[in-house]
């Protein structure tokens, strides 16, 4: 299921995604990359969401952020 979600998002023309890899988002992130998106790894989820936000504001495109569940998701809210 996660591979279908990643492939579907990539098929929309997504060129860049941001985030921190973990076991909970590895499959979807791999599918994004297989679909042609570049993945920009951050050291912290709060930084990753700020990167995606800045990308969206500057480029006018959708900013996508992929993080691990649990603490990864709560760290994301900091940004």
N, C-alpha and C positions, 0 to 999 in steps of 0.2 A: 504494500500500500504506500509506504513512504517513497519508494522509487517512482511510483506513478505521480505522486504529488510533486516531487522534484522535477520530473520530466515535463509535467504540465506547466509548471511555473516557467521553466526554461523555454518552453515552446512559445511563450508570449513575447519573446524577444529580449528577455532579461540578459544583460551583459555583465553585471557585477553584483556580487553578494558579499556580505560581511558577516563575521561571527567568530565564535569559538567552537571548535569541534569537540564532541563528546560521543559516547556510545548512543545517546538518545537522538542525535541528529546526523550521524555519519551517513546513513543511507540516503536521506533526502539531499544532503549536501553533495554527495558523490553524484547523484542524479542531476543536480543543477549543473555541476561541472561537466558531466558527460554531455549535457545539452548545449554546451558552449559558453556557460557563464564562468567568469573569473571569480575565484573566491579569495577575499582579502582577510587574512587571519588577524585577529586582535588578541591581546593578552588578557583582556577582561571584557565581560559582557557589556558593562556600562560604556566602555570605549567603542565596542562594536556597534552599538545602537547609535551612538553619536556619529560614527563614521557613516552609517547608512543614512542618517538624518541629513548630515552635511552634503553627502552625495546627492540626495534628492533635492535639496534646496539649490545647489549649484547647477545641477544638470537638468532639472525639470523632469527627471525620470523617477520611477518608483524605487525607493530604497528598501532593500531586502536584508534582513538579519536572521541568521540561523544560530540558535544556541541550544545547549543541553537543557533538559527539563529540571525541575526542582530549583536548586540554588542558582543555576544558570539563568533561569527565567526571572527569579527575583532580583538578581544582579542587573538584569537588563532594564528593570524599571528605574534604576538609579539614573540612567542616562536620559 
